[in-house]
């Protein structure tokens, strides 16, 4: 029996397969790309992002694009973290609306990371607040766990963090 197994292993190791390249992005239906762009624009608008109308989901990079540029070329670490969160939220919304088997929770780690760097913070407080309001308003899509540093949290009215 062991000899047969060794022969099988030798045969499999020496067998040559034609490599068939797999391009997973080609497997997505065309409405996926449109749905992601629609969701990204909607979420950015709700989150008070000024250039939401100039955003789209780039199929080539499988990432958000703002004003025809990749986010890395256009923004710093803080905005990149924020925009990564928006992409996850757009995918979450698409799952909620379109797929049969939905993930039941999402974890978002420090969506405002880096927005506090430097002496001058140009990020409008309204963007920070709007993002957390969006978390609350989209709660029906799935459970969402948000991990954020205390110093990054926006200043909500009538809420004491202590």
Secondary structure, 3 states (H helix, E strand, C coil): CHHHHHHHHHHHHHCCCCCCCCCHHHHCCHHHHHHHHHHHHHHHHHCCCCCHHHEEEECCCCEEEECCEEHHHHCCHHHHHHHHHHHHHHHHHHHHHHCCCCCCEEEEECCCCCCCCCCCCCCCHHHHHHHHHHHHHCHHHCEEEEECCHHHCCCCCCCCCC
